[in-house]
Amino acid sequence: MGRLDPDFSADGIYAGADLNAMRKAFDAACLQLGELAEDRRVRQAVALVVTQNYELGLRQRARLVAAAFETGRTVGRDVPKRSLTFFG
């Protein structure tokens, strides 16, 4: 499947089956992440990985979930717990 506009004339238009596949991969990765998935930045990173991999043609659900999970885990582990202060 893929984009309905292969020339990228419209931004982000996908067929229903593609959206459903990406949603399932996103949900599965978030489920595996557990509490980390409660962080908005983690969910954004997971969504970006799923959509970017899908755009590149990498559509095997297990691989999408694995890549999204690893990214989400990394982002969740490295997110500052409080705001950063810069001195200069």
Residue pairs with C-beta under 8 A, 6 or more apart in sequence:
1 14
1 15
1 17
1 18
2 14
2 15
2 18
2 57
3 13
3 14
3 55
4 10
4 13
4 14
4 15
5 13
14 22
18 54
21 54
21 59
21 61
22 50
22 51
22 54
22 64
24 61
25 50
25 61
25 64
25 65
25 68
26 46
26 47
26 50
26 68
28 61
28 65
29 37
29 46
29 50
29 64
29 65
29 68
29 69
29 72
30 37
30 43
30 46
30 72
31 37
32 65
32 69
33 42
33 46
33 69
33 72
33 73
33 76
36 42
36 72
36 73
36 76
36 77
37 43
37 46
37 72
37 76
39 75
39 76
39 79
41 75
41 79
42 72
42 75
42 76
42 79
43 72
45 71
45 72
45 75
46 68
46 69
46 71
46 72
48 71
49 64
49 67
49 68
49 71
49 72
50 64
50 67
50 68
53 59
53 63
53 64
53 67
53 68
54 64
58 64
58 67
